[in-house]
Structure formats: structure tokens, C-alpha cells
Amino acid sequence: NGRLCLMLCLPQELGQLSHSKNSFCDLLVYSYSSSWCKPCHKIQPFYEILSSHYTKQSHFFTIDVDQYDEIASQYNVAMMPTFLVVEGNQVLGTYNGSNERELQRFLKEQLGRSE
């Protein structure tokens, strides 16, 4: 079972999480989406499956940009879906799009081998 979280916390709480090191993992993966974004809905189930493969390496989050536009602005997210791998406050990698193979390749490249 992966650790996929829908963004229900306040933006400042997300900032605290991204700045702190935790005992579970060092990397955070953000999926930026919107309720009106059809490609976002298409890729979301696959993103959830992938999240279960990297439970030791990272925490996965889905962020609705309509609800949390400040967070999207913080990372200059301009299109959806956008996926970011973040350590501390530094973006290590970005993938824009809804191609399952490309997303899988991106996460493998950023996070290493899956479990």
C-alpha cells in the first residue's frame, strides 16, 4: 500500500513538510492536477499505482491547483498534469504530461529502482 495523499493540509503545512527531513524518506513527489483536467484524470490511477512502488523512497501527493494555487505558483507550475520530485525546497526533476511510460521512466530516473 503506497502513501498517496490528496492535498488536504494548508499550504504552510506543505512548506514545513518540504523543508523538514523525516524518518521515512527524503523525497516528495507532487502531482499537480485540476478537476477540469482530462489528462490529469487519465494519469491519476497510474500515478497511484506507481506510488505504491516507491514507499521507502518518497511520499506522494496530489495537489489540486484550483484549491492550492499558491503551491503551484511556488513551483512555477503552468500546465497540468505536472509532476515534481522535491528534496528540501529544491526541485530535482519535473515531468509534464500524461504518458504513462514517460511518467514511469521519470520516477525511476528520479527515485531509483522501485520496491
N, C-alpha and C positions, 0 to 999 in steps of 0.2 A: 504494500500500500504506500503510495507516494505522499509527499507532503505538499499538495497543491492548495493554495489559499486564494480565495476571492478577496479582493481588497475591501475589507470592512473596517480597517483601522483608519485613524486620522492621518493625514499626510505627515504631520510631525512625528508620529509613531513610526512610520515607514522610514523616515530620515534617521531616527535613532537606531533602527534595526540595521540600516545600511552602513552606519558608522561604527557599529559595535561588532566585535568578534564574538562568536558564540561557540559553544562546545560541540555543536552538531556539525557545522560546516562553515566555510568561509565565503562561499559564493552564493549570490542571489540571482535568480532568473526571473525577469519580469516579462510578462506578455501584455502588451498594450492593445486593448480592443475597445469596441463600442457595440451597443445593442443594434445599431443600424448597419453594421459592417458584415456583409455576407461572407467575405473571405475569412473573417475572424471566426464566425460560427463554423465554417468548414474545417478549419485547422484546430479548433479548441479540443475536440475529443482526442486527436492525435497528440497534442501537447500534454494532455492529462496522462496519456499512456506513457509518453516519454518521461514525465516527471517521476514515475514510479521506478525508472531505471537508474536514477541518479540521487537516491535518497541520502547517501552518505556524503556526496559532494556538494549538494546545494539545496536551498529552499526555492520553491517555485511559487510565483504569484501571478494572478490575473488582475489587471487594473483596468477598470472602465474609465476611459479618458473623459467621458461626459460628466462623470461624478468627481473625478480627481484630476482635473486639467492642470492643476499646479504641479503635480508629479510628472505629468507628460511634458510640461514646459521645462521643468528642471533638467530633463534629459534630452531636450530638443526633439521630441517625438513629433513627426509631422505627418506620417502615414500609418495606416493600420492594415493588417497587424504588424507590430514591431516587437521584436524580442531582444532583450538586453541581458548580458551577463555582467554583473556588477560585483566588485570586491571593494569593501570600504565605501568610498564615494566615487571610485574610478570605474568607468565603463571599459570592460575588457573586450567586448565584442557586441556587434549589432547585426541582426538579420531582419530584413523587411520582406514580407510576403507570406504566402500560404501554401507553398510547395512542401509537401511532407518530407520528401527526400532531402531537400535543401535544409530544412529545419533540423532534421536528424543529423545531417553532416555537420551543421553549425554547432549543435550542442556537443557532439562527440569531439569536435575540434577544441571547443572551449572548456569542456568539463572532463575530458578524458574518456576512458572506457566506461561503459555502463556496468551495473552490478549484475 
